Amino acid sequence: MSAGGIQRDPFNRTTLLILLAIAVIGIAAPFAIADFTKQLTIFWVMVLISYTWDTMGGQMGYNSFGNIVFFGVGMYASAIVQIAPYTDLTAYTAAGGQGSALVLDLGQYFLGLGLGALAAGVSGMLVAVIVGAGILGLRGHYFAIGTLALSIFAAEMVSGWELVGGGSGITMPGYPGTTIASEQEKTLIFYFLCFALAGAAFLLLQWLYSTRFGLAINAIRDDEDKAEAMGIKTARYKTMAWAVSGFFLGICGALYGNLLIHVDPRDTAFDGAGLGVWMVLMVVLGGKGTFWGPLIGAVMFHVTKELFWSYLLGLQYIALGILIVVIVVFFPEGIVGWFRAHYPHWFGEKIEPAKEASEASS
């Protein structure tokens, strides 16, 4: 791994063995602890949003609070594609999204889900490209504030759009079958879909970071003006990075919306105060711009959050706030960054003793 956090040979033997172990654990987990399949599914959602945020915030140095927009856009794009071919969307949402879920057969459900996920990914990517043309010209805290305003604007705009249920939200098509077994089957299917999506995003992003694309966005992070002076088309690379994030976040939003069934514009789709902040926090906790940081941060945060919500209900947000303070104060470089500073030999880095270094220099 290089000093900038990019592993130029991302899939060496050791890494492949670790990834294989993670894959085996991921496949076995929903069968070994079946009662926690939904929580495990949400965990892979956390992993995906962590890595897609790290593309901007860690690898490129653009701290975005607006990535939740692509997540929400994908959720609503999927809902429209899944519902509109089978019923009048206006009539369906006339009850404010509180009516019964649309009943489809198995073929209709999975066809709609597949097309909806595709539409969600394309919509997220297009929104990233269109919005990025204007907002990616901002830098530093101006960019961060601009993206925060973008997420608020998106939530308010969809809340006033009656075609998709307005502020009351919209109910996604229900999975065929009403038994407990069918619900467990649905959860298991969505677990593997989210697991596969997170894995695909991880592999694609790590490969991209090992190419010219990774060098370019690292150069933008280190000094954008110098990168431009060297001939790097920074606007193109910034847009590409956001578009890749938007694509995966859009699909993730589609899967997450179908898992939850009911989609609310403020509390689910464009949850800036929840998922929008959590994706930043997980990356900061694990280590920005590192190979394993977002994954470690997602594990630590998701486990801690579940414990807070289980044993500190009513005080969970206070505990979460304390956790944020602890992270910022004691782990400003993240867990991976802390270990790298204290145990550099674990990362293949060699530090010469002061005497030997002095003799070498003279």
C-alpha positions in Angstrom: 0.0 0.0 0.0 1.4 3.4 -0.9 1.7 6.4 1.3 -1.4 7.9 -0.2 -3.5 4.9 0.9 -3.7 3.3 -2.6 -2.7 -0.3 -3.0 -1.3 -0.4 -6.5 -1.4 -4.2 -6.5 -4.8 -4.5 -4.8 -5.3 -8.3 -5.2 -2.1 -9.9 -4.0 -2.1 -13.4 -2.5 -2.7 -12.3 1.1 -5.5 -10.0 0.1 -7.2 -12.7 -2.0 -7.1 -15.1 0.9 -8.7 -12.6 3.2 -11.3 -11.8 0.5 -12.0 -15.5 0.1 -12.5 -15.9 3.9 -14.9 -12.9 3.9 -16.8 -14.5 1.0 -17.1 -17.8 2.8 -18.2 -16.1 6.0 -20.7 -13.9 4.1 -22.3 -16.9 2.4 -22.5 -18.9 5.6 -23.7 -16.1 7.9 -27.4 -16.0 7.1 -27.6 -19.8 7.6 -25.6 -19.8 10.8 -27.4 -16.9 12.4 -30.7 -16.9 10.5 -32.5 -14.8 13.1 -30.2 -11.8 12.3 -30.4 -12.0 8.5 -32.1 -8.6 8.1 -29.4 -7.0 10.3 -26.7 -8.7 8.2 -28.4 -7.4 5.1 -28.3 -3.9 6.4 -24.6 -4.4 7.3 -23.7 -5.0 3.6 -25.7 -1.9 2.8 -23.4 -0.1 5.3 -20.3 -1.5 3.7 -21.4 -0.4 0.2 -22.3 3.2 1.2 -19.0 3.4 3.1 -16.9 2.4 0.1 -18.8 4.6 -2.3 -18.4 7.6 0.0 -14.7 6.9 0.4 -14.3 7.3 -3.4 -15.1 11.0 -2.9 -14.1 11.7 0.7 -11.1 9.5 1.1 -9.5 8.9 -2.3 -10.3 12.3 -3.8 -10.6 14.5 -0.7 -14.0 15.9 -1.5 -16.1 15.5 1.6 -19.7 15.1 0.4 -22.8 15.1 2.5 -25.0 14.7 -0.6 -24.3 11.1 -1.6 -27.6 10.1 0.1 -29.3 11.9 -2.9 -28.3 9.1 -5.2 -29.5 6.5 -2.7 -32.9 8.2 -2.5 -33.2 8.8 -6.3 -32.5 5.1 -6.9 -35.2 4.1 -4.4 -37.9 6.2 -6.0 -36.8 5.4 -9.6 -37.1 1.7 -8.7 -40.5 2.2 -7.1 -41.9 3.9 -10.2 -40.5 1.2 -12.6 -41.8 -1.6 -10.4 -45.3 -0.2 -9.8 -46.2 1.8 -13.0 -46.4 -1.1 -15.5 -49.0 -3.0 -13.3 -51.3 -0.3 -11.9 -52.1 3.4 -12.2 -49.3 5.1 -10.1 -51.5 8.2 -9.3 -54.3 6.1 -8.0 -51.9 3.8 -6.1 -50.3 6.7 -4.3 -53.5 8.6 -3.7 -53.8 7.1 -0.2 -50.6 8.7 0.7 -48.5 5.6 0.4 -50.3 4.0 3.3 -52.3 1.4 1.3 -51.6 -2.2 0.9 -48.5 -3.2 -1.1 -49.1 -4.1 -4.8 -49.7 -7.8 -5.2 -47.7 -9.4 -8.0 -46.8 -12.9 -9.0 -43.2 -14.2 -8.7 -42.3 -13.5 -12.3 -43.7 -9.9 -12.3 -42.0 -9.2 -8.9 -38.5 -10.2 -10.0 -38.8 -8.7 -13.5 -39.9 -5.4 -11.9 -37.1 -5.7 -9.3 -34.5 -6.3 -12.0 -35.6 -3.4 -14.2 -36.1 -1.2 -11.2 -32.6 -1.8 -9.9 -31.2 -1.1 -13.4 -33.2 2.1 -13.6 -32.1 3.1 -10.1 -28.4 2.7 -11.0 -28.7 4.6 -14.2 -30.8 7.4 -12.5 -28.2 7.7 -9.7 -25.4 7.9 -12.2 -27.2 10.5 -14.4 -28.1 12.7 -11.4 -24.4 12.5 -10.3 -23.3 13.7 -13.8 -25.9 16.4 -14.1 -25.5 17.8 -10.6 -21.8 17.3 -10.6 -21.5 19.6 -13.6 -22.4 22.5 -11.4 -21.5 21.6 -7.8 -18.1 19.9 -8.4 -16.6 23.3 -9.3 -16.8 24.0 -5.5 -14.0 23.0 -3.2 -13.4 22.4 0.5 -16.1 23.4 2.9 -18.0 25.1 0.1 -18.5 21.8 -1.6 -19.5 20.1 1.7 -22.1 22.7 2.4 -23.4 22.6 -1.2 -23.9 18.9 -1.0 -25.6 19.1 2.4 -28.0 21.7 0.8 -28.5 19.3 -2.1 -29.7 16.5 0.2 -32.1 18.7 2.0 -33.5 20.1 -1.3 -34.0 16.6 -2.7 -35.9 15.5 0.4 -38.2 18.5 0.4 -38.8 18.3 -3.3 -39.9 14.6 -3.2 -42.0 15.3 -0.1 -44.1 17.7 -2.2 -44.4 15.4 -5.2 -47.8 13.8 -4.9 -47.2 11.4 -7.8 -44.9 9.3 -5.6 -46.9 9.8 -2.4 -45.6 13.1 -1.2 -44.5 13.4 2.4 -46.3 10.1 3.3 -44.1 8.1 1.1 -44.8 5.1 -1.1 -45.3 1.4 -0.6 -43.1 -0.9 -2.7 -44.6 -4.1 -4.3 -44.9 -6.9 -1.7 -43.0 -10.1 -2.1 -45.4 -12.9 -3.3 -46.7 -14.9 -0.3 -47.9 -13.8 3.1 -46.5 -16.6 5.3 -43.5 -16.4 7.7 -41.6 -18.7 5.3 -42.1 -16.3 2.4 -40.9 -13.4 4.5 -37.8 -15.3 5.5 -37.2 -16.3 1.8 -37.4 -12.6 0.8 -35.0 -11.5 3.5 -32.5 -14.2 2.4 -32.8 -13.2 -1.2 -32.2 -9.5 -0.4 -29.3 -10.5 1.8 -27.4 -12.2 -1.1 -28.3 -9.3 -3.5 -26.9 -6.7 -1.1 -23.9 -9.0 -0.4 -23.2 -9.4 -4.1 -23.6 -5.7 -4.8 -21.2 -4.7 -2.0 -18.7 -7.3 -3.3 -19.0 -6.0 -6.9 -18.6 -2.4 -5.8 -15.6 -3.3 -3.6 -13.8 -5.2 -6.4 -14.5 -2.6 -9.1 -13.4 0.3 -6.9 -10.2 -1.3 -5.8 -9.4 -2.2 -9.4 -10.1 1.4 -10.5 -7.8 2.7 -7.7 -5.0 0.7 -9.1 -5.3 2.3 -12.5 -4.7 5.8 -13.9 -8.1 6.8 -12.4 -6.8 6.1 -8.9 -3.6 8.1 -9.5 -5.7 11.0 -10.9 -8.1 11.3 -8.0 -5.2 11.0 -5.5 -3.5 13.8 -7.3 -6.7 15.9 -7.0 -6.8 15.1 -3.3 -3.1 16.1 -2.8 -3.2 19.4 -4.8 -5.9 20.0 -7.4 -4.2 23.0 -8.9 -1.0 21.1 -9.5 -2.9 18.2 -10.9 -4.5 20.6 -13.5 -1.2 22.1 -14.3 0.2 18.6 -15.0 -2.6 18.1 -17.6 -5.0 16.0 -15.6 -8.6 16.7 -16.6 -9.8 17.1 -13.0 -13.4 17.9 -13.9 -13.7 14.7 -15.9 -12.2 12.5 -13.1 -14.3 14.2 -10.4 -17.5 13.6 -12.4 -16.5 10.0 -13.1 -15.9 9.3 -9.4 -19.2 10.7 -8.4 -21.0 8.8 -11.3 -19.6 5.5 -10.1 -20.7 6.2 -6.6 -24.1 7.3 -7.9 -24.6 4.1 -9.9 -23.9 1.8 -6.9 -25.8 3.9 -4.4 -28.8 4.0 -6.8 -29.0 0.2 -7.0 -28.4 0.0 -3.2 -31.3 2.3 -2.6 -33.6 0.2 -4.8 -32.7 -3.0 -2.8 -33.0 -1.3 0.5 -36.4 0.2 -0.3 -37.7 -3.2 -1.3 -36.4 -4.7 1.9 -38.2 -2.1 4.0 -41.3 -2.1 1.8 -42.4 1.4 2.8 -40.3 4.3 1.5 -40.5 7.7 3.3 -38.7 10.6 1.6 -37.2 12.1 4.7 -36.6 9.2 7.0 -35.7 6.5 4.5 -34.8 7.7 1.0 -33.1 11.0 1.8 -32.1 10.3 5.4 -29.3 12.8 5.6 -29.2 12.9 9.4 -29.0 9.1 9.5 -27.5 7.2 6.6 -26.1 10.4 5.1 -24.0 11.0 8.3 -23.3 7.4 9.0 -21.5 6.8 5.7 -19.1 9.6 6.6 -18.7 8.4 10.2 -17.9 4.8 9.2 -15.2 5.8 6.8 -13.6 8.2 9.3 -13.8 5.5 11.9 -12.1 2.9 9.7 -9.7 5.2 7.9 -10.2 7.4 4.9 -8.5 6.4 1.7 -7.4 3.0 2.9 -8.0 -0.5 1.4 -9.8 -2.0 4.5 -10.8 1.2 6.4 -14.4 1.5 5.1 -15.0 -2.2 5.8 -13.6 -2.1 9.3 -15.5 1.1 10.0 -18.7 -0.5 8.8 -18.2 -3.5 11.0 -17.4 -1.4 14.1 -20.2 1.1 13.6 -22.9 -1.4 12.7 -22.2 -3.6 15.7 -22.0 -0.6 18.0 -25.2 0.9 16.6 -27.2 -2.3 17.0 -26.0 -2.6 20.6 -27.1 1.0 21.3 -30.5 0.5 19.7 -30.9 -2.7 21.6 -29.7 -1.8 25.1 -29.8 2.0 25.2 -33.1 2.7 23.5 -34.1 6.3 24.2 -30.5 7.2 24.8 -29.1 5.8 21.6 -28.5 9.1 19.9 -26.7 10.4 22.9 -24.4 7.3 22.9 -23.9 7.7 19.2 -22.9 11.4 19.7 -20.3 10.3 22.3 -19.0 7.7 19.9 -18.5 10.4 17.3 -16.5 12.5 19.8 -14.4 9.6 20.7 -13.6 8.8 17.1 -12.6 12.4 16.3 -10.5 12.8 19.4 -8.7 9.4 19.6 -8.8 8.2 16.1 -8.5 11.2 13.8 -6.8 9.0 11.1 -9.2 6.1 11.7 -8.4 2.6 13.1 -6.3 1.6 10.1 -4.4 4.9 10.2 -3.8 4.4 14.0 -2.4 0.9 13.5 -0.3 2.1 10.5 1.3 4.8 12.6 2.1 2.5 15.5 2.8 -0.7 13.6 4.1 0.3 10.2 5.8 -3.1 9.7 2.3 -4.7 9.4 1.8 -2.7 6.2 5.2 -3.6 4.7 6.8 -0.3 5.7 10.3 -0.2 7.0 11.6 2.6 9.2 15.4 3.0 9.6 16.7 3.7 13.0 17.8 7.3 13.5 21.5 6.5 13.7 21.5 4.4 10.5 19.4 7.0 8.7 21.9 9.7 9.8 24.9 7.6 8.6 23.1 6.9 5.3 22.4 10.6 4.7 26.0 11.6 5.4 
